Amino acid sequence: MLEVLETIPPDPILTLSEHFIKEVNPKKIDLGIGLYKDISNKTPIMGCVKIAEKKVINNLSADKIYKGSSGLNSFCEMISELLFSNKKELAQEGRVLSFQTIGGTGAIRLSAEIIHQINPERGIWVSNPTWDNHKDIFEYMGMKVYYYPYQGICGELDFQSMLESISIIPRGDVIILHGCGHNPTGIDIKKKQWSKILEVIKDRNLLPIIDMAYHGLAKGLQDDNYCIDLFSSQLDEMFISYSCSKNFGLYSDRIGALIVLTKDRNSCFKVKLQLSRLTRLSCSSPPIHGALIVNEILSSVELKKIWTDEITNMMIRARAARKLLLVESQRQNCARSFIEVGSGVGLFSIIPIKAEGIDILKNNFGIYMLNSGRINISGLNENNIEYFVSSAKPFMNK
Ligand code: LMR
């Protein structure tokens, strides 16, 4: 029976990562999957996580019983508090609910399932380019995905084209926006531009899904949150998919949240019932170990301080890696080609590199990046920058 299954291509990001582990080139550089790397090229467990995890394990009154389909309530509350400065008002109005999910991907998937239930004919609009899983998840649900322009030919945000395009999205469709640290371009929307997008969303009655996979790593926790605060004060409805993979370094603990803003208490109640059912049907209730760790960090003044300091250092480190690339490319006389990287934020940039160069870099130099030319900037450091630039230089577009 199984032979009838279609042969499908493996996931490009996860496969690249598996191949990199097997790469034998001693000079190998992983610029593929979005894992934050420190200057020694490690993805260490964060200091705050180590302390919190010990507390979780040593908690004598802890248990392992089911926590219900929305997961650990206190974790859900903490994530909402992190996002909304008007959390109290929203909670009093009964308009916000937060569900623990299996990473940020789980939150997108849950959004797709519930939106599909509401109306499978709704179009889903994503930036060109975007994280491929956005498109794949909604298409898998049988929904139509469309692109709005995002990055211009010189690597900058082509805001004019973006605005023109989203202004004619059919009323009631869904728009996915990256709250911060746009994946894959690293080019974020500016404050004034968010206000213009908000006007379009209101005018076209669009449902925004804000992907918050890199909160804190682009411009810091508060600035990265700008669009959420702005939108939540003016919109009736919005979805936020939150990931704790990068900003807590809890990648394999698969911890995230889906936060839904609703028009009123009654819709909030209905959304909750539907999300509970969808969760029951997929994993019954989410695993809570990661939630306990995040909860421990966010509910302790000391641990929260350690966490914010650590994120700030990660953000600074990513910025420094961008600078390093610019300086080294200037030193090697190829400055023009990496200019886009300098204006980016967060972990990613798309570098203007020829397709054949990407294969050659992988096969002959052990340098791994996505086929789109997306690089994880934190994979670069003082020790490998010279090797990277000299290897990539012959393949860069002018
Ligand atoms: C990435 O874009 O590399 C990360 O978000 C990891 C993933 O799951 O794709």
Residues whose N, C-alpha, C, O or C-beta is under 5 A from the ligand:
A	BS01	LMR	I13 G32 I33 G34
